[in-house]
Amino acid sequence: MAVPELSTDQRRAALEAATAARRERAEVKEALKRGRVSLREVLATDSPAVRKMPVRALLESLPDIGKVRADRLLAELQISESRRVRGLGPQQRDRLLERLAPQG
């Protein structure tokens, strides 16, 4: 598939949209790390930027979970390393929440 030619205005708008999406994902990860939002809330969001976030990046933003533990969790919960939040199936989502999100 050929890359379409974009006008300067279209390119600028695309760059602004990409920057806004990265900023939103960074804010969500920081809020998750600080405990201002729960994993349950993040998984329930309908934000396109958050839904495009890799599950691995989401796990790594949880307190006390680094790269190694995130890898182990993905393997244990049978979630592909390349899976994004929007691609989680209901059973995968339930296993994640059961393992990482206290009922409350």
Biopython code that builds the backbone (N, CA, C, O; Angstrom):
import numpy as np
from Bio.PDB.StructureBuilder import StructureBuilder

atoms = [
    (1, "MET", "N", (0.846, -1.171, 0.000)),
    (1, "MET", "CA", (0.000, 0.000, 0.000)),
    (1, "MET", "C", (0.895, 1.239, 0.000)),
    (1, "MET", "O", (1.801, 1.358, 0.825)),
    (2, "ALA", "N", (0.642, 2.129, -0.902)),
    (2, "ALA", "CA", (1.443, 3.345, -1.032)),
    (2, "ALA", "C", (1.057, 4.349, 0.060)),
    (2, "ALA", "O", (-0.106, 4.452, 0.448)),
    (3, "VAL", "N", (2.044, 5.069, 0.535)),
    (3, "VAL", "CA", (1.806, 6.099, 1.525)),
    (3, "VAL", "C", (1.220, 7.312, 0.812)),
    (3, "VAL", "O", (1.807, 7.804, -0.152)),
    (4, "PRO", "N", (0.060, 7.805, 1.278)),
    (4, "PRO", "CA", (-0.559, 8.936, 0.591)),
    (4, "PRO", "C", (0.248, 10.216, 0.799)),
    (4, "PRO", "O", (0.867, 10.421, 1.844)),
    (5, "GLU", "N", (0.225, 11.051, -0.202)),
    (5, "GLU", "CA", (0.856, 12.368, -0.087)),
    (5, "GLU", "C", (-0.064, 13.264, 0.727)),
    (5, "GLU", "O", (-1.257, 13.371, 0.441)),
    (6, "LEU", "N", (0.496, 13.901, 1.735)),
    (6, "LEU", "CA", (-0.289, 14.783, 2.590)),
    (6, "LEU", "C", (0.134, 16.226, 2.382)),
    (6, "LEU", "O", (1.305, 16.533, 2.160)),
    (7, "SER", "N", (-0.852, 17.093, 2.461)),
    (7, "SER", "CA", (-0.533, 18.512, 2.387)),
    (7, "SER", "C", (0.127, 18.902, 3.716)),
    (7, "SER", "O", (0.127, 18.133, 4.677)),
    (8, "THR", "N", (0.676, 20.089, 3.741)),
    (8, "THR", "CA", (1.320, 20.585, 4.961)),
    (8, "THR", "C", (0.322, 20.642, 6.107)),
    (8, "THR", "O", (0.644, 20.269, 7.235)),
    (9, "ASP", "N", (-0.890, 21.108, 5.822)),
    (9, "ASP", "CA", (-1.916, 21.195, 6.867)),
    (9, "ASP", "C", (-2.325, 19.811, 7.354)),
    (9, "ASP", "O", (-2.513, 19.607, 8.553)),
    (10, "GLN", "N", (-2.463, 18.868, 6.445)),
    (10, "GLN", "CA", (-2.822, 17.503, 6.838)),
    (10, "GLN", "C", (-1.712, 16.873, 7.683)),
    (10, "GLN", "O", (-1.988, 16.203, 8.678)),
    (11, "ARG", "N", (-0.485, 17.086, 7.290)),
    (11, "ARG", "CA", (0.653, 16.551, 8.039)),
    (11, "ARG", "C", (0.699, 17.158, 9.436)),
    (11, "ARG", "O", (0.916, 16.443, 10.415)),
    (12, "ARG", "N", (0.499, 18.459, 9.537)),
    (12, "ARG", "CA", (0.504, 19.141, 10.826)),
    (12, "ARG", "C", (-0.619, 18.605, 11.721)),
    (12, "ARG", "O", (-0.411, 18.367, 12.910)),
    (13, "ALA", "N", (-1.814, 18.417, 11.141)),
    (13, "ALA", "CA", (-2.946, 17.895, 11.912)),
    (13, "ALA", "C", (-2.662, 16.474, 12.397)),
    (13, "ALA", "O", (-3.001, 16.127, 13.528)),
    (14, "ALA", "N", (-2.044, 15.655, 11.553)),
    (14, "ALA", "CA", (-1.702, 14.281, 11.945)),
    (14, "ALA", "C", (-0.673, 14.275, 13.064)),
    (14, "ALA", "O", (-0.776, 13.484, 14.001)),
    (15, "LEU", "N", (0.320, 15.154, 12.970)),
    (15, "LEU", "CA", (1.331, 15.244, 14.027)),
    (15, "LEU", "C", (0.724, 15.709, 15.350)),
    (15, "LEU", "O", (1.088, 15.209, 16.414)),
    (16, "GLU", "N", (-0.196, 16.659, 15.279)),
    (16, "GLU", "CA", (-0.856, 17.139, 16.496)),
    (16, "GLU", "C", (-1.709, 16.038, 17.122)),
    (16, "GLU", "O", (-1.734, 15.890, 18.344)),
    (17, "ALA", "N", (-2.404, 15.268, 16.293)),
    (17, "ALA", "CA", (-3.231, 14.171, 16.796)),
    (17, "ALA", "C", (-2.356, 13.102, 17.447)),
    (17, "ALA", "O", (-2.708, 12.576, 18.503)),
    (18, "ALA", "N", (-1.228, 12.780, 16.831)),
    (18, "ALA", "CA", (-0.317, 11.781, 17.386)),
    (18, "ALA", "C", (0.277, 12.256, 18.706)),
    (18, "ALA", "O", (0.410, 11.473, 19.647)),
    (19, "THR", "N", (0.628, 13.518, 18.776)),
    (19, "THR", "CA", (1.175, 14.085, 20.012)),
    (19, "THR", "C", (0.127, 14.045, 21.122)),
    (19, "THR", "O", (0.444, 13.704, 22.261)),
    (20, "ALA", "N", (-1.106, 14.389, 20.799)),
    (20, "ALA", "CA", (-2.180, 14.367, 21.798)),
    (20, "ALA", "C", (-2.416, 12.949, 22.306)),
    (20, "ALA", "O", (-2.643, 12.749, 23.499)),
    (21, "ALA", "N", (-2.364, 11.958, 21.408)),
    (21, "ALA", "CA", (-2.568, 10.564, 21.808)),
    (21, "ALA", "C", (-1.438, 10.097, 22.723)),
    (21, "ALA", "O", (-1.696, 9.444, 23.734)),
    (22, "ARG", "N", (-0.188, 10.424, 22.380)),
    (22, "ARG", "CA", (0.950, 10.046, 23.234)),
    (22, "ARG", "C", (0.841, 10.702, 24.605)),
    (22, "ARG", "O", (1.126, 10.074, 25.625)),
    (23, "ARG", "N", (0.429, 11.960, 24.626)),
    (23, "ARG", "CA", (0.278, 12.678, 25.885)),
    (23, "ARG", "C", (-0.806, 12.017, 26.744)),
    (23, "ARG", "O", (-0.626, 11.839, 27.948)),
    (24, "GLU", "N", (-1.923, 11.658, 26.123)),
    (24, "GLU", "CA", (-3.009, 11.018, 26.866)),
    (24, "GLU", "C", (-2.562, 9.668, 27.446)),
    (24, "GLU", "O", (-2.863, 9.356, 28.598)),
    (25, "ARG", "N", (-1.843, 8.872, 26.642)),
    (25, "ARG", "CA", (-1.354, 7.581, 27.140)),
    (25, "ARG", "C", (-0.372, 7.778, 28.290)),
    (25, "ARG", "O", (-0.405, 7.028, 29.265)),
    (26, "ALA", "N", (0.494, 8.770, 28.187)),
    (26, "ALA", "CA", (1.454, 9.047, 29.258)),
    (26, "ALA", "C", (0.725, 9.477, 30.534)),
    (26, "ALA", "O", (1.111, 9.068, 31.629)),
    (27, "GLU", "N", (-0.311, 10.285, 30.408)),
    (27, "GLU", "CA", (-1.083, 10.724, 31.570)),
    (27, "GLU", "C", (-1.790, 9.544, 32.232)),
    (27, "GLU", "O", (-1.831, 9.455, 33.459)),
    (28, "VAL", "N", (-2.340, 8.646, 31.434)),
    (28, "VAL", "CA", (-3.021, 7.464, 31.975)),
    (28, "VAL", "C", (-2.027, 6.566, 32.696)),
    (28, "VAL", "O", (-2.314, 6.068, 33.785)),
    (29, "LYS", "N", (-0.858, 6.354, 32.093)),
    (29, "LYS", "CA", (0.153, 5.507, 32.735)),
    (29, "LYS", "C", (0.630, 6.128, 34.049)),
    (29, "LYS", "O", (0.812, 5.414, 35.035)),
    (30, "GLU", "N", (0.829, 7.420, 34.073)),
    (30, "GLU", "CA", (1.255, 8.102, 35.295)),
    (30, "GLU", "C", (0.165, 8.018, 36.362)),
    (30, "GLU", "O", (0.465, 7.761, 37.528)),
    (31, "ALA", "N", (-1.092, 8.231, 35.979)),
    (31, "ALA", "CA", (-2.207, 8.142, 36.932)),
    (31, "ALA", "C", (-2.328, 6.725, 37.487)),
    (31, "ALA", "O", (-2.628, 6.547, 38.668)),
    (32, "LEU", "N", (-2.102, 5.732, 36.656)),
    (32, "LEU", "CA", (-2.152, 4.337, 37.093)),
    (32, "LEU", "C", (-1.027, 4.060, 38.076)),
    (32, "LEU", "O", (-1.232, 3.414, 39.104)),
    (33, "LYS", "N", (0.153, 4.547, 37.757)),
    (33, "LYS", "CA", (1.312, 4.344, 38.629)),
    (33, "LYS", "C", (1.098, 5.007, 39.993)),
    (33, "LYS", "O", (1.499, 4.458, 41.020)),
    (34, "ARG", "N", (0.471, 6.176, 40.004)),
    (34, "ARG", "CA", (0.247, 6.926, 41.249)),
    (34, "ARG", "C", (-1.004, 6.482, 41.993)),
    (34, "ARG", "O", (-1.246, 6.930, 43.114)),
    (35, "GLY", "N", (-1.808, 5.604, 41.383)),
    (35, "GLY", "CA", (-3.011, 5.109, 42.042)),
    (35, "GLY", "C", (-4.211, 6.025, 41.910)),
    (35, "GLY", "O", (-5.192, 5.860, 42.635)),
    (36, "ARG", "N", (-4.156, 6.986, 41.000)),
    (36, "ARG", "CA", (-5.284, 7.898, 40.805)),
    (36, "ARG", "C", (-6.396, 7.275, 39.976)),
    (36, "ARG", "O", (-7.547, 7.704, 40.057)),
    (37, "VAL", "N", (-6.058, 6.260, 39.175)),
    (37, "VAL", "CA", (-7.064, 5.483, 38.437)),
    (37, "VAL", "C", (-6.742, 4.010, 38.650)),
    (37, "VAL", "O", (-5.607, 3.641, 38.951)),
    (38, "SER", "N", (-7.762, 3.181, 38.487)),
    (38, "SER", "CA", (-7.568, 1.746, 38.676)),
    (38, "SER", "C", (-7.402, 1.061, 37.322)),
    (38, "SER", "O", (-7.761, 1.605, 36.278)),
    (39, "LEU", "N", (-6.853, -0.137, 37.373)),
    (39, "LEU", "CA", (-6.721, -0.934, 36.159)),
    (39, "LEU", "C", (-8.094, -1.184, 35.551)),
    (39, "LEU", "O", (-8.250, -1.164, 34.330)),
    (40, "ARG", "N", (-9.075, -1.415, 36.390)),
    (40, "ARG", "CA", (-10.449, -1.651, 35.930)),
    (40, "ARG", "C", (-10.959, -0.446, 35.128)),
    (40, "ARG", "O", (-11.590, -0.613, 34.084)),
    (41, "GLU", "N", (-10.684, 0.763, 35.620)),
    (41, "GLU", "CA", (-11.128, 1.976, 34.922)),
    (41, "GLU", "C", (-10.421, 2.123, 33.576)),
    (41, "GLU", "O", (-11.043, 2.498, 32.582)),
    (42, "VAL", "N", (-9.134, 1.829, 33.547)),
    (42, "VAL", "CA", (-8.375, 1.960, 32.301)),
    (42, "VAL", "C", (-8.879, 0.957, 31.270)),
    (42, "VAL", "O", (-9.041, 1.300, 30.099)),
    (43, "LEU", "N", (-9.127, -0.279, 31.696)),
    (43, "LEU", "CA", (-9.602, -1.297, 30.757)),
    (43, "LEU", "C", (-11.014, -0.996, 30.261)),
    (43, "LEU", "O", (-11.396, -1.443, 29.179)),
    (44, "ALA", "N", (-11.784, -0.249, 31.034)),
    (44, "ALA", "CA", (-13.159, 0.071, 30.658)),
    (44, "ALA", "C", (-13.265, 1.327, 29.795)),
    (44, "ALA", "O", (-14.346, 1.635, 29.294)),
    (45, "THR", "N", (-12.183, 2.045, 29.618)),
    (45, "THR", "CA", (-12.240, 3.303, 28.870)),
    (45, "THR", "C", (-12.557, 3.064, 27.394)),
    (45, "THR", "O", (-12.266, 2.005, 26.837)),
    (46, "ASP", "N", (-13.155, 4.072, 26.786)),
    (46, "ASP", "CA", (-13.423, 3.987, 25.351)),
    (46, "ASP", "C", (-12.551, 4.966, 24.568)),
    (46, "ASP", "O", (-12.815, 5.247, 23.399)),
    (47, "SER", "N", (-11.517, 5.480, 25.217)),
    (47, "SER", "CA", (-10.590, 6.394, 24.565)),
    (47, "SER", "C", (-9.775, 5.650, 23.507)),
    (47, "SER", "O", (-9.122, 4.656, 23.823)),
    (48, "PRO", "N", (-9.804, 6.114, 22.263)),
    (48, "PRO", "CA", (-9.028, 5.438, 21.207)),
    (48, "PRO", "C", (-7.531, 5.405, 21.516)),
    (48, "PRO", "O", (-6.857, 4.425, 21.197)),
    (49, "ALA", "N", (-7.013, 6.452, 22.127)),
    (49, "ALA", "CA", (-5.577, 6.495, 22.431)),
    (49, "ALA", "C", (-5.210, 5.418, 23.441)),
    (49, "ALA", "O", (-4.193, 4.742, 23.284)),
    (50, "VAL", "N", (-6.022, 5.254, 24.469)),
    (50, "VAL", "CA", (-5.741, 4.259, 25.502)),
    (50, "VAL", "C", (-5.964, 2.853, 24.944)),
    (50, "VAL", "O", (-5.204, 1.937, 25.257)),
    (51, "ARG", "N", (-6.976, 2.679, 24.139)),
    (51, "ARG", "CA", (-7.275, 1.350, 23.586)),
    (51, "ARG", "C", (-6.170, 0.876, 22.640)),
    (51, "ARG", "O", (-6.039, -0.325, 22.406)),
    (52, "LYS", "N", (-5.378, 1.794, 22.097)),
    (52, "LYS", "CA", (-4.261, 1.415, 21.218)),
    (52, "LYS", "C", (-2.979, 1.117, 21.994)),
    (52, "LYS", "O", (-1.975, 0.713, 21.407)),
    (53, "MET", "N", (-3.011, 1.314, 23.311)),
    (53, "MET", "CA", (-1.829, 1.092, 24.139)),
    (53, "MET", "C", (-1.540, -0.406, 24.250)),
    (53, "MET", "O", (-2.459, -1.197, 24.462)),
    (54, "PRO", "N", (-0.274, -0.802, 24.110)),
    (54, "PRO", "CA", (0.066, -2.210, 24.321)),
    (54, "PRO", "C", (-0.201, -2.620, 25.777)),
    (54, "PRO", "O", (0.066, -1.856, 26.705)),
    (55, "VAL", "N", (-0.728, -3.826, 25.960)),
    (55, "VAL", "CA", (-1.014, -4.318, 27.308)),
    (55, "VAL", "C", (0.274, -4.361, 28.129)),
    (55, "VAL", "O", (0.258, -4.086, 29.329)),
    (56, "ARG", "N", (1.378, -4.703, 27.488)),
    (56, "ARG", "CA", (2.669, -4.746, 28.189)),
    (56, "ARG", "C", (3.003, -3.377, 28.804)),
    (56, "ARG", "O", (3.433, -3.311, 29.955)),
    (57, "ALA", "N", (2.809, -2.288, 28.050)),
    (57, "ALA", "CA", (3.076, -0.942, 28.557)),
    (57, "ALA", "C", (2.130, -0.614, 29.713)),
    (57, "ALA", "O", (2.521, 0.045, 30.676)),
    (58, "LEU", "N", (0.898, -1.074, 29.610)),
    (58, "LEU", "CA", (-0.071, -0.864, 30.675)),
    (58, "LEU", "C", (0.380, -1.576, 31.947)),
    (58, "LEU", "O", (0.335, -0.993, 33.030)),
    (59, "LEU", "N", (0.814, -2.828, 31.826)),
    (59, "LEU", "CA", (1.280, -3.585, 32.983)),
    (59, "LEU", "C", (2.508, -2.940, 33.608)),
    (59, "LEU", "O", (2.613, -2.854, 34.831)),
    (60, "GLU", "N", (3.433, -2.488, 32.775)),
    (60, "GLU", "CA", (4.666, -1.883, 33.281)),
    (60, "GLU", "C", (4.401, -0.579, 34.021)),
    (60, "GLU", "O", (5.238, -0.134, 34.806)),
    (61, "SER", "N", (3.255, 0.036, 33.782)),
    (61, "SER", "CA", (2.946, 1.282, 34.475)),
    (61, "SER", "C", (2.273, 1.033, 35.825)),
    (61, "SER", "O", (2.044, 1.976, 36.582)),
    (62, "LEU", "N", (1.956, -0.218, 36.131)),
    (62, "LEU", "CA", (1.400, -0.542, 37.443)),
    (62, "LEU", "C", (2.516, -0.513, 38.485)),
    (62, "LEU", "O", (3.662, -0.842, 38.177)),
    (63, "PRO", "N", (2.189, -0.121, 39.712)),
    (63, "PRO", "CA", (3.212, -0.129, 40.767)),
    (63, "PRO", "C", (3.781, -1.536, 40.959)),
    (63, "PRO", "O", (3.045, -2.522, 40.904)),
    (64, "ASP", "N", (5.075, -1.620, 41.181)),
    (64, "ASP", "CA", (5.783, -2.873, 41.472)),
    (64, "ASP", "C", (5.829, -3.861, 40.318)),
    (64, "ASP", "O", (6.125, -5.037, 40.527)),
    (65, "ILE", "N", (5.542, -3.406, 39.101)),
    (65, "ILE", "CA", (5.650, -4.296, 37.946)),
    (65, "ILE", "C", (6.612, -3.672, 36.951)),
    (65, "ILE", "O", (6.401, -2.562, 36.464)),
    (66, "GLY", "N", (7.668, -4.409, 36.664)),
    (66, "GLY", "CA", (8.655, -3.966, 35.690)),
    (66, "GLY", "C", (8.566, -4.826, 34.445)),
    (66, "GLY", "O", (7.583, -5.538, 34.237)),
    (67, "LYS", "N", (9.591, -4.754, 33.623)),
    (67, "LYS", "CA", (9.599, -5.481, 32.358)),
    (67, "LYS", "C", (9.545, -6.998, 32.554)),
    (67, "LYS", "O", (8.800, -7.690, 31.860)),
    (68, "VAL", "N", (10.327, -7.509, 33.491)),
    (68, "VAL", "CA", (10.388, -8.957, 33.703)),
    (68, "VAL", "C", (9.066, -9.482, 34.234)),
    (68, "VAL", "O", (8.546, -10.482, 33.739)),
    (69, "ARG", "N", (8.523, -8.815, 35.236)),
    (69, "ARG", "CA", (7.247, -9.271, 35.808)),
    (69, "ARG", "C", (6.126, -9.134, 34.791)),
    (69, "ARG", "O", (5.237, -9.984, 34.744)),
    (70, "ALA", "N", (6.147, -8.085, 33.975)),
    (70, "ALA", "CA", (5.137, -7.916, 32.931)),
    (70, "ALA", "C", (5.209, -9.076, 31.938)),
    (70, "ALA", "O", (4.178, -9.612, 31.531)),
    (71, "ASP", "N", (6.418, -9.461, 31.550)),
    (71, "ASP", "CA", (6.587, -10.605, 30.648)),
    (71, "ASP", "C", (6.014, -11.877, 31.260)),
    (71, "ASP", "O", (5.315, -12.639, 30.592)),
    (72, "ARG", "N", (6.317, -12.098, 32.537)),
    (72, "ARG", "CA", (5.806, -13.301, 33.215)),
    (72, "ARG", "C", (4.288, -13.296, 33.277)),
    (72, "ARG", "O", (3.650, -14.323, 33.045)),
    (73, "LEU", "N", (3.706, -12.137, 33.590)),
    (73, "LEU", "CA", (2.247, -12.044, 33.662)),
    (73, "LEU", "C", (1.596, -12.307, 32.311)),
    (73, "LEU", "O", (0.595, -13.017, 32.224)),
    (74, "LEU", "N", (2.165, -11.734, 31.264)),
    (74, "LEU", "CA", (1.617, -11.959, 29.927)),
    (74, "LEU", "C", (1.645, -13.441, 29.580)),
    (74, "LEU", "O", (0.670, -13.975, 29.051)),
    (75, "ALA", "N", (2.759, -14.106, 29.874)),
    (75, "ALA", "CA", (2.870, -15.534, 29.581)),
    (75, "ALA", "C", (1.897, -16.331, 30.440)),
    (75, "ALA", "O", (1.206, -17.219, 29.940)),
    (76, "GLU", "N", (1.841, -16.020, 31.715)),
    (76, "GLU", "CA", (0.970, -16.735, 32.644)),
    (76, "GLU", "C", (-0.506, -16.587, 32.279)),
    (76, "GLU", "O", (-1.279, -17.539, 32.383)),
    (77, "LEU", "N", (-0.888, -15.383, 31.851)),
    (77, "LEU", "CA", (-2.286, -15.096, 31.530)),
    (77, "LEU", "C", (-2.625, -15.377, 30.066)),
    (77, "LEU", "O", (-3.736, -15.107, 29.609)),
    (78, "GLN", "N", (-1.652, -15.921, 29.344)),
    (78, "GLN", "CA", (-1.824, -16.289, 27.936)),
    (78, "GLN", "C", (-2.277, -15.096, 27.084)),
    (78, "GLN", "O", (-3.257, -15.166, 26.343)),
    (79, "ILE", "N", (-1.529, -14.010, 27.221)),
    (79, "ILE", "CA", (-1.778, -12.801, 26.441)),
    (79, "ILE", "C", (-0.537, -12.546, 25.594)),
    (79, "ILE", "O", (0.578, -12.520, 26.117)),
    (80, "SER", "N", (-0.721, -12.361, 24.307)),
    (80, "SER", "CA", (0.387, -12.116, 23.397)),
    (80, "SER", "C", (1.133, -10.841, 23.786)),
    (80, "SER", "O", (0.526, -9.867, 24.233)),
    (81, "GLU", "N", (2.451, -10.860, 23.612)),
    (81, "GLU", "CA", (3.258, -9.683, 23.939)),
    (81, "GLU", "C", (2.890, -8.476, 23.080)),
    (81, "GLU", "O", (3.125, -7.337, 23.483)),
    (82, "SER", "N", (2.324, -8.710, 21.918)),
    (82, "SER", "CA", (1.980, -7.605, 21.027)),
    (82, "SER", "C", (0.519, -7.157, 21.165)),
    (82, "SER", "O", (0.076, -6.266, 20.440)),
    (83, "ARG", "N", (-0.218, -7.759, 22.076)),
    (83, "ARG", "CA", (-1.644, -7.444, 22.238)),
    (83, "ARG", "C", (-1.836, -6.020, 22.729)),
    (83, "ARG", "O", (-1.087, -5.539, 23.578)),
    (84, "ARG", "N", (-2.828, -5.361, 22.198)),
    (84, "ARG", "CA", (-3.185, -4.011, 22.634)),
    (84, "ARG", "C", (-4.438, -4.095, 23.494)),
    (84, "ARG", "O", (-5.145, -5.102, 23.468)),
    (85, "VAL", "N", (-4.712, -3.050, 24.247)),
    (85, "VAL", "CA", (-5.847, -3.053, 25.171)),
    (85, "VAL", "C", (-7.144, -3.361, 24.431)),
    (85, "VAL", "O", (-7.965, -4.132, 24.928)),
    (86, "ARG", "N", (-7.340, -2.779, 23.262)),
    (86, "ARG", "CA", (-8.587, -3.015, 22.528)),
    (86, "ARG", "C", (-8.720, -4.453, 22.049)),
    (86, "ARG", "O", (-9.830, -4.907, 21.770)),
    (87, "GLY", "N", (-7.613, -5.176, 21.948)),
    (87, "GLY", "CA", (-7.636, -6.534, 21.443)),
    (87, "GLY", "C", (-7.800, -7.597, 22.515)),
    (87, "GLY", "O", (-7.835, -8.787, 22.203)),
    (88, "LEU", "N", (-7.900, -7.186, 23.769)),
    (88, "LEU", "CA", (-8.089, -8.164, 24.839)),
    (88, "LEU", "C", (-9.473, -8.787, 24.743)),
    (88, "LEU", "O", (-10.474, -8.087, 24.596)),
    (89, "GLY", "N", (-9.516, -10.097, 24.828)),
    (89, "GLY", "CA", (-10.793, -10.787, 24.863)),
    (89, "GLY", "C", (-11.388, -10.721, 26.256)),
    (89, "GLY", "O", (-10.694, -10.358, 27.206)),
    (90, "PRO", "N", (-12.656, -11.064, 26.394)),
    (90, "PRO", "CA", (-13.305, -11.000, 27.707)),
    (90, "PRO", "C", (-12.616, -11.869, 28.761)),
    (90, "PRO", "O", (-12.487, -11.457, 29.914)),
    (91, "GLN", "N", (-12.175, -13.060, 28.377)),
    (91, "GLN", "CA", (-11.511, -13.939, 29.336)),
    (91, "GLN", "C", (-10.144, -13.382, 29.729)),
    (91, "GLN", "O", (-9.761, -13.451, 30.897)),
    (92, "GLN", "N", (-9.415, -12.839, 28.776)),
    (92, "GLN", "CA", (-8.115, -12.244, 29.081)),
    (92, "GLN", "C", (-8.296, -11.052, 30.028)),
    (92, "GLN", "O", (-7.543, -10.895, 30.989)),
    (93, "ARG", "N", (-9.277, -10.237, 29.753)),
    (93, "ARG", "CA", (-9.564, -9.064, 30.588)),
    (93, "ARG", "C", (-9.927, -9.513, 32.009)),
    (93, "ARG", "O", (-9.450, -8.944, 32.991)),
    (94, "ASP", "N", (-10.773, -10.536, 32.100)),
    (94, "ASP", "CA", (-11.171, -11.049, 33.410)),
    (94, "ASP", "C", (-9.981, -11.608, 34.176)),
    (94, "ASP", "O", (-9.854, -11.370, 35.377)),
    (95, "ARG", "N", (-9.098, -12.355, 33.494)),
    (95, "ARG", "CA", (-7.918, -12.911, 34.155)),
    (95, "ARG", "C", (-6.995, -11.804, 34.653)),
    (95, "ARG", "O", (-6.448, -11.892, 35.752)),
    (96, "LEU", "N", (-6.824, -10.759, 33.840)),
    (96, "LEU", "CA", (-6.008, -9.610, 34.251)),
    (96, "LEU", "C", (-6.562, -8.951, 35.505)),
    (96, "LEU", "O", (-5.831, -8.683, 36.458)),
    (97, "LEU", "N", (-7.857, -8.698, 35.490)),
    (97, "LEU", "CA", (-8.479, -8.030, 36.626)),
    (97, "LEU", "C", (-8.461, -8.921, 37.864)),
    (97, "LEU", "O", (-8.224, -8.442, 38.972)),
    (98, "GLU", "N", (-8.710, -10.210, 37.678)),
    (98, "GLU", "CA", (-8.704, -11.143, 38.804)),
    (98, "GLU", "C", (-7.324, -11.169, 39.465)),
    (98, "GLU", "O", (-7.208, -11.223, 40.690)),
    (99, "ARG", "N", (-6.299, -11.131, 38.641)),
    (99, "ARG", "CA", (-4.924, -11.224, 39.144)),
    (99, "ARG", "C", (-4.410, -9.902, 39.718)),
    (99, "ARG", "O", (-3.674, -9.900, 40.705)),
    (100, "LEU", "N", (-4.791, -8.783, 39.109)),
    (100, "LEU", "CA", (-4.141, -7.514, 39.449)),
    (100, "LEU", "C", (-5.036, -6.459, 40.101)),
    (100, "LEU", "O", (-4.524, -5.519, 40.708)),
    (101, "ALA", "N", (-6.332, -6.592, 39.991)),
    (101, "ALA", "CA", (-7.215, -5.538, 40.508)),
    (101, "ALA", "C", (-8.030, -6.081, 41.682)),
    (101, "ALA", "O", (-8.895, -6.935, 41.492)),
    (102, "PRO", "N", (-7.761, -5.593, 42.885)),
    (102, "PRO", "CA", (-8.530, -6.058, 44.039)),
    (102, "PRO", "C", (-9.998, -5.677, 43.888)),
    (102, "PRO", "O", (-10.330, -4.610, 43.371)),
    (103, "GLN", "N", (-10.852, -6.554, 44.342)),
    (103, "GLN", "CA", (-12.293, -6.251, 44.307)),
    (103, "GLN", "C", (-12.571, -5.174, 45.353)),
    (103, "GLN", "O", (-12.087, -5.243, 46.483)),
    (104, "GLY", "N", (-13.344, -4.197, 44.959)),
    (104, "GLY", "CA", (-13.593, -3.134, 45.932)),
    (104, "GLY", "C", (-14.661, -2.280, 45.579)),
    (104, "GLY", "O", (-14.972, -1.344, 46.314)),
]
sb = StructureBuilder()
sb.init_structure("model")
sb.init_model(0)
sb.init_chain("A")
sb.init_seg("    ")
for serial, (resi, resn, name, xyz) in enumerate(atoms, 1):
    if name == "N":
        sb.init_residue(resn, " ", resi, " ")
    sb.init_atom(name, np.array(xyz, "f"), 0.0, 1.0, " ", f" {name:<3s}", serial, name[0])
structure = sb.get_structure()
